[in-house]
Amino acid sequence: RRRRRRRRARALVVHLYDEKGIAGGASGVAAGLLHPYTPRGKLIWRGVEGVTETLRLVDAAEAAEAASDAERRTRIVGGRDGDDDDDDFDDRDDRRGAAIAWRVGTVRPARSLKQARDLAKHAPAAAERGGEGVVLSPENLATLLPGVDVPADVVDAPIGSAKDPAGRGSSRPPLAAALHIPEGVVLDTKRYLEALWDATARMALESQGRRANERRMCVVHLRVGVVVDALSSLRGYDAVVSACGAASGSLRELSGDGTLPTQLQGGHVLELVPAAERGGGGDGGDGKRNHQDAWPPEAPGILGSPYIAPLGRGRLLVGATKEYDASVEDARRAGAVYRRDGATGDAIVAEEDGVDAAAVASAERAEASLLASSAATYPPLARGDSRVDVVRYGVRANPPRTPLGSLPLIGRFEIEGSDAAATRAWFVGGLGARGLVYHAMLAKTLARAVLTGDAGVIPSELRFDPK
């Protein structure tokens, strides 16, 4: 009797090519304000579902970082942990121990009377579709976030209703000083993405079979610093995925005029940390002021322009400037522009390609603008309890507007001149300002499409095949 040989399953091997490394580009500059609402208080297309999927990945990232920290403590106890290299621009270890996800909610203060009406008008419909946003009066907003600015016309208008200015006695929609989103989450996006890659690598390691001689069913490799100019240069793959964001046009296959319908928008953000103590004051005796004076510990992040996102108790992210007509070259220089020396305030310029005198001057103008606008939105920031730590730059690819809003793009295209094993190429991009909401949901859809070869699993609302 002949023994039937069992066919061994083929391992899934994934190579990730990233010119700057995990979170080294615009994704690591993003605000990290996770919520499913538009500025008018409507729910975005499948926004609640997108947030749910993202939070699943957040849980995985937090678990991976906790496991890595536990292993590191074990190595230190065993005397096997070496000294880390000193790098002015590597702050990941500095933030370990703080939460990746700051679950304090978000709030969108009304910046005009029209927005106050919109927030109140759309809240009930959003609640029926799964949103948990709550409209606030000026008094409720002041309790939630003491010191936040509310425009005078919003404060003075009756919250219940607004009389028609023509005096006809008809009522307009009720007003809301703000929309409070209790389910909103503030993510430290740089640490989140780094930890998410750790989670991916761990999952691959855990795919090892139970027997010692069984091979892993999933293998992942990260190729940092490798510049890919054309997808056709990637030989020997069953499928190739372009997920390059605003830098997608740097690929030969996607560089033609009119190939991509996205518009590139640049922007700067800055991070605030407690200022050095002046005159012996303060509360901790450690040379720093307590951020509690500048930002209440449990206060939500502020949505809007500018936004203010608390990255834990000792760091605030403020952004973003809006700089239109950005280029693919601008997108490829995304990342830190400079840090401010805590003692002297001098700029320590990042040693990155493209960070020249013009880039530094642009960042300094953006820094001044963001400091002024954030202090106007939240006046306690003007007291000087905080200082600028780092200024970063990024570019996002905004998709065209549709009747359903600004939706990301996902589809399939051919790699010209490649061999038969590498003709199946996929594109995902145009996430704009909603990458945090949609990235997990899109990844799930794209993975299914890639593994089955079936582009039909892509929602028709998102389908875009580059030509």
N, C-alpha and C positions, 0 to 999 in steps of 0.2 A: 504494500500500500504506500503510495507516494504521499508524503506530507506536503500539504498546501502551505506555501510560504506566505506569511502575512505581509501585506504591502505597507511599508512604513509611510506614515503621513509626512508630507513635505513641510519643512519648517517655514514659518513666515519670517522673512528677513527684511528689516526696514533700515534704510540709510537716510538720515536727516542731514542735509547740507545747509549750513547757516553761516553766512559770511561773518556775522558778528557774535555768534553764540546765542545761547538761550537768553531771551529777554534783552538782547543787546541793542535792538532797534526800537522802532516806534512802540511795539507792544509793551516794552518795559517802561515807557514814558507815560502810558495811559493812566487816566484818573483812577480807575478801579472802583468807580461808583456803580454798583450793580443794582438795577431796578428796571421795571418794564414799561415806564411811562414816557410820553412825549412832553415837551415843555408846556403844552396846553392841558395836560392832565389826562390825555387819552392813553389807552394801552396800545403799544406797538404790536404789529403783526406777530402773533404767536409768542408774545413777550413773556407771559407767565411760564409757558413751557420752556422757553429758552433759559430763563433764570433757574428753573428747577434743574435742568440738565447741567448748567454751570455749577450749581451748588454740589452736585454729585462729584464733579471733578475737584472742587475745593476740598471736600471731605477727603478725597484720595490724596491730595497734595499735603494736607495737614497731617494725615496719618504717615505719609512717607517721610516728612521732615521730622516728626516725632521719633520714628524708628531710626532715622539717621543720627539724630541727637543722642538717642540711647546707646547706639553702637559707638559713637564718638566718646561718650563718657566712659564706656567700658574700656576703650583703648587708652584713654588718659589714665584711668586707675591702674591699668596694666603697664603703664609707662611706654606705650607704643605710639603715642601721638607726637608727630614732629611739629616744629614751629611753622606757622603759616607765613607765607610771603607777605610782606607789607606792601599794600597797594592802596593808594589814595582813592582809587575809584572802585574798589571792591568793598561794598558795605553790607554784603549778605550776612557775614558772621556777626557784624555789629547789631543786627536786628533779630538774631536768633533769640528765642525765648518769648518774643512778643508774638501776638496773634497774626497769622497770615490774613485772616478774615476778621474785620472789626465789625461785629454784629450790633451796631448801634442805630440802624435805620438811616434814612436820608430825608431831607426836607427841601422843598422848592419854594422859597419865598416869592410872592408875587412882586414883580418889578414894575408893574404898571396896573392901572385900573382895568384895562382890557384883560390882562393875564389873570387878575383876581376873579373876573367874571368867568373866564374860560375854565379855571381850575375848579370852581364850584359847579359849573354847568356839566362838566364831563365826569365828575367823580361818581355819581350814581351808576352810570352806564359801565364805567370801569369796574365798579364793585360787583356788578352782575356777571361780569366776565372773569372774575377771579382776583381782581386787584384788591389790595388791602389799604389803599391810600385813604387818609382822613383829612378833610378840610379843617383848617384852623382859623380862629379869629386872631386879631392882633394880640389879645391878652393870652390866648393859648400858646401862640408862637413865642411870646416873651417868656413864658414859663418854661417851654421846651428848650429854648436857646436864648438865654438872657443876653441882651446887647445887640442882637441882630437888627439890621436896619429894615424898616418898612416904609415905603414911600408915603408921604403925607396924604395924598389923595386916597390911598387905600385905607389909611388909619381913620380918616375923617368920614369916609362913606359908610352908610349903614350896612352892616353885614347881612341883614336879613334880605333886603332887596334894594334896588337903586331906582329912583324915580326917573321917568323919561325926561330928558332935559327940556323937551318942548312943553312940559307941564300937563300932558294929557292924562297923567295918573296911571298909565300902564306900568307894569313892573318888568324890569330886566331880570336875568338870572341872579340869584344871590351871589354874594362876594365871598372870596376866601383870601385871607392874608397869606396863606401858604397851603401847600399839600404835603402832609406828613406821610411818609412811606415807611411804616414800621418794619416791613420785611426787607427793606433795602440793606445792602451790605457794602462795606468799604473794604476793598482788597488792596493789599500791597502787591501790585501786579508783578513786579520784578521777582519778589520772593515766591509768589504763587506759581509763576511759570517755571522757575528753577526747580521748585519742589514737585511740580507736575511732571517734569522730565524725570526726576528721581523716582516718582511713582511708576512711570512707564518702564524705566530700567528694572525696577524691582519686580514688576509684573512679568517681564521677560525672563528674569532669573528664576522666578517661581514656576515657570512653565516647564521646568525640568521634570521628566517622568519620575515615577516612584523608584524605578530600578536604577542602580548606579550607572549602568551602561546606556541608559536611554538619553537621547539628546533632547535639548530644549526645543519646544515647539515655536518659540518666538525669540528672535534675536534683534536687538536694536543697536545701531551705531550712530554716533554724532560726529559729523565732520565739520569742525569749526575752522573758519578762515579760508575755506575753499570757495573760490569765486566761480560760479557757473554762469557762463554767458549764453549758452544755448542748451536747451533740453536734449537736443539730438546728440550732445556729447556724452550723455549718460547712457552707456551701452549695457546690455545684459539684464535689464529690469523688465519685469512683466508689466509694470505700470509706473508712470511718473506723475507726480502731483506738483503743480505750481501753487504755492501759498505764500507769495512774496509781498503781499500787501501793496503799498505804494511803490515798491521797487519792481513790480511785475514787469514794467516796460523795459527793464534792463535785460530781459531775456529776448533773444533774437526773434523767437516765434511770436512774441507778444509786443514787439516794439514798433510795428507799423502804425502809421497815422490812421486813427479811427478804429484800430483793433480793439481797444478797450474803451468803454464809455464812461470811465471814472474820471473825476476831477480831483486833482491833488491839492491838499490843503495842509500847510505847515503850521506849527505852533510851538510855543515854548511853555514850559511849566517850571515851577520852582518849589523846593522843599524848605520848610521852615523848621528850625529846632530851637530849643530854649537858648536865649541870649546869655552871654557871659555876665556874671553878676557885677553890678556896678555899685560902688560905695558901701560894700559890706552888707547890703540888704539880702533879700531872698529868704528861702525857707529851708534849704537842705544843707547848707554849709559845704556844698560840693562845687562851688564856683558856677552854678547854673541856677537860673530861675526855674520855678515849677511851672510846667505848661498848663497846669490847672487854672492859673490866673488868666491865661490867654485863651484856653479852650476847655470848657467843662468836660470832665472825664467821660461822662456817658452821653454827651451831646451828639446828635446825628451829623452826618456830612451835609454840606450845603450844595444843592444843585443849582446850575445857572451859569451865567457869565459875569464874574468868574465863579468857578466852583472851588470849594474848600473841603478837602478830604482828610480826616484824621487817620494817620497811619499808626495807630497806637497812641499812647499817652504823651510821647515826646517828639512827635513829628507831624507836620501838616503839609499836604500837597496842595498847591494853588495853581490853577490854570484856567483856561489856556488862551494864549493869544490866537488870533485868527489871521493867518498869513496866506493869502491866496496866490495862485500861479506858481506853486512850488513845482520842482522838477524831480525827475527820477534820481538825478545826482544828489539833490537835497535829501531825498528819502534814504539814500545809502549812507549818509553821514549822521543818521539819527543816533541819539545817545547823549551822554553828558557833554556839556560844553565847558563848564568850569565849576569848581568849588570855591567857596569863600573861606579864607583862613579865619578860624574862630577868634584869633587874637587881634589880627591886623585888619581883617576885612578884605585883604587883597585876593584877587582872583587867581586861582591855580588852574591853569588851562589844561584841559584833557589832551593827552598825546594821541589824538585820533586823526585819521585822514579827513581833510575837509574843514577841520577846526582852525581857521585862519583868523586874521585880524578882523575881517568883515563879519565872520560868524560870531566872534566875541562881542563886537560892537552891537550887532543885532540882538544878541542875548541880553546885553546890558540894558538896551532900550525896553525889551520885553520885561525884564526884571523890575524896572521902575514902574512900568504900566501895571503889572500884576500886584505890586505892593500897594499902589494907590487904590486900585479897584477893589482889592480884597479888604482893605481897611475901610472903604466906603460901605461895603456889604456887611462887614462885621467889625464895627469901630473898635472893639477892644484890642484888635491886632495893631492898632496905631500906637499903643502904649510903649512899645519897644521891648516887650518881654520875649520876643522872638527875633531871630536873625536868619538870613538866607544861608543855607548850607550848600545847595547845589542847584544849578540851572541846567535843564535838559531840553533837547529839541527833538521833534518827531514830525513825521508827515503821514497823513492818513489818506486813503483813497475813498472818496465819497461816491456812492453809486447814483445813478439817475433816479429822480423821484417818479413814483408810480401812484395810481389811485390808492394803493395800500400803504403808501409811505416809501421811505428809502430802504430798499431791500437788498441784501447781499446777493452776489452773483456766484453761480456754481454750474459747471458744465464740463463738456468733453471736447477735445480737439485732436487733430492729427499732428504728429511731429514729422515735418517734411524731411525726406531723405534718410530717415532712420531705418534700421532693419526691422523685420517683422516682430521681433521680440520686444520692441520698445516703441511701438506705434500708438499704444493706448496712453493718452495723456489727459490729465484732468486739471481743471482750473477752479480755484476758489478765491474770491477777493471782493472788493467793494464793501467791506464791512463798515466803513465809515466810523461813526461815533458809537456803533453798537456792537463792536467786536466782542465785548465782554458778555453781552447777552446771548449772542448767536454762536460763538465759536464752538461750544460743546455740542450743540444740536447739529450744526453743520458738519462737524467732524464725524458724528455718528452716521449721518446720511452719506457723506463722502466715502467713509470706510466700507459701507455696504455696497455702494456703487462700484468701488474699485475692486473689491473682492469677488463680486458677482459679474462684473463687466456690464452691468445693466444700468444705463443712465436713466431709465424710466422710474427709478426710485427717487429721483430728485423732484421736489415739488415744482410744479409748472410755474409758480410765481417767481421762482429763483433761477430758472433755467436760462443759462447764457452760454452758448458755445462760441468761443473766439474763432474768428475766421482769418 
